[in-house]
C-alpha cells in the first residue's frame, strides 16, 4: 500500500511540475525578460530531469543578469547531469 501511495505522490508531483512549466512558459511568452518565470521554470525542469531545458532557461537568465555567479554555477551543475 505504501508503494502505491508513493507512486501516486510522485505522479502528482510530476503533474504539478509540468503545469508549473506551462504556467511559466505563458509568463515568458508575455514578457521574455521575466527572470522569475525563467527561474521557476528552470527549477521545475531540474526536478523533472529535463536538464537541456533547464540549461536553456539558465542561459536566458545569464543573458538577463550576466554578473550573477549563482546562475553560472547552476548552469554548470545542470550541464554535469548531461555528461554521462
C-alpha positions as CSV (number, residue, x, y, z in Angstrom):
1,X,0.0,0.0,0.0
2,X,2.8,2.4,0.8
3,X,4.4,1.9,-2.6
4,X,1.1,2.8,-4.3
5,X,0.9,6.0,-2.2
6,X,4.5,6.9,-3.1
7,X,3.8,6.2,-6.8
8,X,0.7,8.4,-6.7
9,X,2.6,11.2,-4.9
10,X,5.4,11.0,-7.5
11,X,2.9,11.1,-10.3
12,X,1.1,14.1,-8.6
13,X,4.4,15.9,-8.2
14,X,5.3,15.4,-11.9
15,X,1.9,16.6,-12.9
16,X,2.3,19.7,-10.8
17,X,5.8,20.4,-12.2
18,X,4.5,20.1,-15.8
19,X,1.7,22.5,-15.0
20,X,4.3,24.9,-13.5
21,X,6.3,24.7,-16.7
22,X,3.2,25.6,-18.7
23,X,2.3,28.5,-16.4
24,X,5.8,29.9,-16.5
25,X,6.0,29.4,-20.3
26,X,2.9,31.6,-20.6
27,X,4.5,34.3,-18.5
28,X,7.7,34.2,-20.5
29,X,5.7,34.4,-23.8
30,X,4.1,37.6,-22.4
31,X,7.4,39.0,-21.0
32,X,10.6,37.5,-22.4
33,X,12.6,39.3,-19.7
34,X,10.7,37.8,-16.7
35,X,13.6,36.5,-14.7
36,X,11.4,35.0,-12.0
37,X,9.5,32.9,-14.6
38,X,12.7,31.5,-16.0
39,X,13.9,30.7,-12.5
40,X,10.7,28.8,-11.6
41,X,10.6,27.0,-14.9
42,X,14.3,26.0,-14.7
43,X,13.7,24.6,-11.2
44,X,10.8,22.6,-12.5
45,X,12.9,21.3,-15.4
46,X,15.6,20.3,-12.9
47,X,13.2,18.3,-10.8
48,X,11.8,16.7,-13.9
49,X,15.3,15.7,-15.0
50,X,15.0,17.8,-18.2
51,X,18.5,19.3,-17.9
52,X,18.8,20.5,-21.5
53,X,15.7,22.7,-21.0
54,X,17.0,23.8,-17.6
55,X,20.2,24.9,-19.3
56,X,18.4,26.8,-21.9
57,X,16.5,28.7,-19.2
58,X,19.7,29.3,-17.3
59,X,21.3,30.7,-20.5
60,X,18.4,33.2,-20.8
61,X,18.8,34.2,-17.1
62,X,22.5,34.7,-17.6
63,X,21.7,36.9,-20.6
64,X,19.4,39.0,-18.4
65,X,21.8,39.1,-15.4
66,X,25.3,38.1,-16.6
67,X,27.0,39.1,-13.4
68,X,25.0,36.7,-11.2
69,X,27.5,34.0,-10.2
70,X,24.9,31.6,-8.9
71,X,23.3,31.3,-12.3
72,X,26.7,30.3,-13.8
73,X,27.1,27.8,-11.0
74,X,23.6,26.3,-11.5
75,X,24.3,26.1,-15.3
76,X,27.5,24.1,-14.6
77,X,25.7,21.8,-12.2
78,X,22.9,21.1,-14.8
79,X,25.4,20.6,-17.5
80,X,27.2,18.0,-15.4
81,X,24.0,15.9,-15.4
82,X,24.1,15.8,-19.2
83,X,27.5,14.2,-19.2
84,X,27.0,10.5,-18.6
